[in-house]
Amino acid sequence: MPSLATIDDPPMGRGNSNDSLRRHNLSVILELVHRNRGLSRSQLTRQTGLNRSTIAALVAELVSLGLAIEGEPDSASRVGRPSPMVRPDPSTVGIAVNPEIDAVTIGVVGLGGTVVERVRYPVDHPPTVGEAVDIAAAGIATLRADLDPRYRIRGVGVAVPGLVRTGDGLVRLAPHLGWHDEPFAELLAAATGMSVVVANDAHLGSRAESIFGAARDIRDLIYLNGGASGIGGGIVSGGQPLGGTAGYAGELGHTLVTSAGVACHCGASGCLETEVRREHLLALVGLANADGHELEIALSTSTDPAVSTEVRRQLDFLGVALRNAINMLNPRLIVLGGFLASLYAVDPGHLDALLASQPLAASRESVTVLRTRLGSDLLLVGAAELVFESLIADPASAGPPVRR
């Protein structure tokens, strides 16, 4: 969260003014409301240190910009005069896109991380960049046409299963999709006429989970996601996302877990994502495709010894990767998403036992492993955060609502 500025702060140099301080404080209030999905005016007063009249004026401005709404006070368990609740206005939305090897998923997400609409467009082969752009553009056009006129779309955020350069959103490598140095953001912007921001899917998953999910208020965490395109990771260290020089950090799917492993598309062998694979689990339970919930039920109810053997084999390799990550990064929390969450749910004790014994004792003593709380909404919520980021930084840029 940005630091709070007040009128009493000393001048910060040329250009400083009451207006710039007001804009900064407006950003702070919107971020608090967005991240908490609503706070009372009294809570905003306590958390910011601003007086009640200033909070009232800032909230009124956010309401006039169509970014917040005021509702009935939450009087439960409260003593004294109830304070009006300030919530993010869900009519301000971002479009979220997630291209994968088996589908392109498009969603509408409101401020506060609420998924309003979701459409999944299955494909029978990994889509080329051009095909993914065409599917996404057509899907966005359909959503825009069907969306209630009260919604205001702020832009498009894209979660890509691959290496995405931070500076310009160039997809350097999405190996399972077969993309190399593809300007996906530029192409989709041209096709839709909307602003488009692209980032790695696992990085966005860790962001969404740390804002709205299991990792709220956790400053050091590892998020590991298993999907159709393999395994990706996101890292938050000291409360900040760890991206590396160009945004490629967190590729835990390419951690070496066995020297006797098979070749990986990355050029190495024995990577985590070559040994821990969704398709192996699907094949064992006789499913051609399934979401995480269906796969989890199938794995949990199977009486086939081959299924339990494969689950433990994959958990063993996941344990090796997490042991290395715990020793290196000293996280407080590990969040598992996608099919990794299903894998863990089938035999949590096995992975817990591995992580209780294999990492360095000092590093492992404070680690907790949890499943993602956002489930299938995770990547859509994370992609929408790309859209909301600039809006929260400068709420006044929204301008007054203009209904379609």
N, C-alpha and C positions, 0 to 999 in steps of 0.2 A: 504494500500500500504506500502511496506517496506520502511524504511527510507533510504535516499540517503547517500552513503559513497563516499568520494572523496580522492584523493591521498594526499590532504593536511591535512586530519584528523590525530589526534595523534595516535600513535601505540596503539593497543587494547590488546597487550599481545603476547605471543609466538605463532608463526604460522601466524601472520599478514603479508601480503605481497601485492604488487601491483596486483598480480594475484587474490587474494581473493577479493580485492576491485573492480577489474574489473568485476568479476563474480557477485558481489552484484549489481553493477550499471547496469549490463546486465539484471539482474532480474527486476530492477526498470523500465527500458525502456520497456521490454516485457510486464510487467503488465500494464503500461500506454497505450501501443498500443492495448493490448487485451481488456482492459476495455472500451476504447474509440472507439474501432473498427477502429482505425486509427488516427494518428496525423501527422502534418507536422514536419519536422526537427526543424524548428524555434520554434514551440510550445514545442517540447521536450526540447529544449535548455532553454526556459523560465521556464518551469515547474521543471526542475531538477537543474538549475544553472550551469550545465556543459558547457564547451565551445563547439563551433561548430565542431571543429576537433575531439574532444572526442566523441560527439554524432555521427558523421559520422563513426568513427571506430566501435562503439558499434552496430550501425545499420547494418553496413557491416557484422559484425560477426553474427548477428541474421539472416540476409539474407543467409549467407553461411550455417547456421544450418537448414535452411528450416523453420524458425519460423516467418519470416517477408518478405514482398515484398515492393519494392519502386516503386511508380507510378508517373504519371504526377502531377505536382503541382496543388493545389486547388487555382486558381488565382482569384476566384470570390470575389469581394469586398476587394481585397488586394491592398495595395500600395507598390511599390518597387518590387524588384526581388522576384518572387514566390519561395516558398520552397518546395522541393519534399515531397510527402506524404508517410508516412510509415504505412503500414497496416499489420494486422496479416495474416500470410500465411494460407489460408483456407484448404490447403492440409494436414496440421497437424490436425488430428482428434482424437476424443474419441468416443467410443461406449457407448451409454446410454441405460439403461434398466429400465423399470417401470412395475413390476408385479402388477396386480390388480385382483379383484375378477371376472371380466368379460373379461379380456384380458391381454396379455403380450405385451407391446409396446417396440420396439427397434428402436433406431435412431443412425445416424451418425452426429456428431456435430463438426464443425471446430473451430479453434481458433477464438476468436471474437464472440463466441456464435451463430454461424450461423448453422441452421439445414440443413444438406445436403440431408439426406434420412431418411424416417420414414416408419416403417411397423408395423401394429397392427395385432396381432394374437388373435382372439376372442376365448374364452373358455366358455363352458356351465355350469361350476361349478368352485368354487374357487380352483385354482390349489394347489396341495400339493407342498412342497419344491422341491421334485424330478421332478414333472411335470413342474414346473416353470423353473428349471435348464435345463431340456431337451428342452423345447420350446425356451428358450433364446439361448442355445448353438447352436441349429439347425438354428435359425434365424441369429445369428452372423456369422455362417459359410456361409450361403447364401449371406449375405451382403458382407462379405470379398471376396467371389468368384466373385460377380458382381461389386465390387467397382473398379473404375478407378485406374490403377496402380500408378498414381501419388500421391495417398493418403497414408499417413503414420499413422497407428493406434497406439496410445500411451497407450491404456488400456481401461478398462471397468469401468464405474460408474453406480451404481444401486440406484434408488430411491424407497424405500420400505415404504408402508403405515403401519408403526408400530414403536415400540421402538427398536432402534439400538444402541448397546453399542459402544461408540466412540473408545475405545482402539483397538478392533479387528474386529469390524463390525458384531459381533454376533447379529442376530435378536432375541432379548429377547422375544418380543411378537408382532405378527401381528394378532390381534384377528379376523378380518373379513376373513383373509386367513386361520386361524386355525394353525398358526405357533408359536411354543414355543421353544426358545433356539436353533435356527437353524443356522448352519454355512454357510449361503448362499454364502458369498464371497468365502470361501474355496472350496465349491462344484462347483461353476461356474468357478473358476480358474482352477480346475482340469479338467473340461469338455472342456475348451476352450484353455488351455495353455497360457492364458493371465493374466496379473495382474488385480485384481478386487477390487474395493473399494465400500463399501455400507454405506448409511446414510438414515436417515428419510426423507421421501418425502417432507413434509412441510418445514423442515429446508432448504432443497435444493431449494425449491420454493422461500423462503425468500431471499436466497443468490442470485439466478438468478435475481429476481426482483430488488434487491438493486444494482446489477452491471449493468444490461442492461435495466431495465424496469421503472415502475412508481416510484420506490423508489430510483433512482439514486441520490447520494449526500445527502440522508437523513440518519441521524445517529441514529434515534430512531423510530422504526417502528414495527408494528405487521402485519404479513401475516397470513391470515386464508383461508384455502382451503377446499372446499367441493367436495368430490368425491364418487365413488361407495363404497369405504371402510369407509365412514364416514367423520369426520371433524378433520383436524390437523392444527397445528399452528407453526409458526416460529417467533422468536423475535430477533431483532437487537437492542442493547442498547449501546449508546455511540460509535456507529460505529463498534461494535463487535457482532458477533452472540452469543446469550445467550443459552448455551447448558446444563448447570448444571454439577453436578459432573461426571455423566457418559454419558451425551448427551441426556437425556430424557426430558429436559425442553420444554415448549411450548405446552403441551397437552391441549389446550383450548377446544377441543371437549368434554372434561370430566369436564368442569365447570358446577356446579350445577345451573340450570336455573328454576327449579320448584320442590318444595318438594312433589308435587302430581304426579310426573312423573313415567314412567314405568321403569322397571329394565333394567340396562345396562350390557353389557358383562363384564365390568370392575369390577362389584360387587356392584356398587352404583346404584342409581336410579335418574331419572330426569336430566341426563346429556344433554348438548347441542346437541350432535349427536343422542340422542334418540328422540328428539323433532323436530329437523331440519334435514329432510331426503329427499334425492333426489327421492327415489322411491315413496314417497307420492305425489310429484309433477308430476312425470311421469304418475302415475296411473290416476290422475285427468284429464290430457290432453290426455289420451288414447295412451300413448307411452310405448312400452315395454323397449326401450332403446333409447338414443339420446345423441348427444354431446351437449355441452353447448349452442351453437348457435341455434340448433334446439329446445332445451328446452325453451330458452328465447323467441323465436318467438312464440312457442305454448302458453306460459304463457301470453305473451303480447297481443296476438290476441284473446284469449279466452273471451267469453261473459258470461261464466258460473259463477254465484255468488260464487259457492263453491271454485272456483279457487282463486278469489281475497281474499276470507276469509282465505284460507289456506296460501296464500302468506303473508298476514298480521300477521297471527298467528306465522308463522316461523320467520318473521322479528322481532316480539316482543321478542321471545326467543333469537334471535341473538343479539338484543339490550341489553338484560340483561347480556349476556356473555361479550359483548364489553364494557358495563358500568363498569363491574368489572375490566376488563383488563386496561381500561383507568385510573381508579382510582389507580390501583396498579403500572402500568408501565409508565404512563405519556408519551405516544408516540406522535410523530409529525404526523405520517401517519399510516392509517390502509389500507391495500391492501387486497381485496377480490378476490379469484380465484375459479375456478371450478363452480359448480352450485350455490355457494354463490354469485358469480358475476352476474349470471343470475337472481337470486332472487332479488338482490339489484337493478338491472336495471329495473325490472318491476315496482317497486314503491320506487324509491330512497328517495323521500320526507318523507316517513314514517319512515325509519330508521334514516335519518338525524334529524328529529324532536325528536326522542327518544334520540339520542346522544347529542342533543343540550340542553336537559332538565334534563336528569337523572344522568350523572356523576357529580362529584364535579366541580363547576364552574371554578375554577382555572385550573383544569386538562383538561377540555373539550374545553377551549377557543382556543387552538392552533391545534386541531385535524382535519385532513382532511381524508375523506374516498374516496378511488379510486378503480377501478377495475384493475386487472392485465393487463399490456400492452402486455405481452408475450403470452397470451392465451394458446393454446394447446401445444406450444413449451416449456412452462415453466419448467416442470419437466425434460425434456430431456436436456435442457440447464443447469439446476441445477446439474443433474447427471454428465454431462460432466465436470463441474467445479472440481469435485473430481479427475478427470484424469489430468486436466491441472494444478492443484494446485502444485504438485511436479515439474512439468516441468517449471512453472514460477519461482519457488523458485531456480531452478538451470538449466537455459537454456542450459548450456554447456553439460548437461547430454544427450541431444537429439542426439548428434553426427551428423556427416554430413549426408545429405539425401542419402538413398539407395533406389532407385526406384525398385518396384517389376516387 
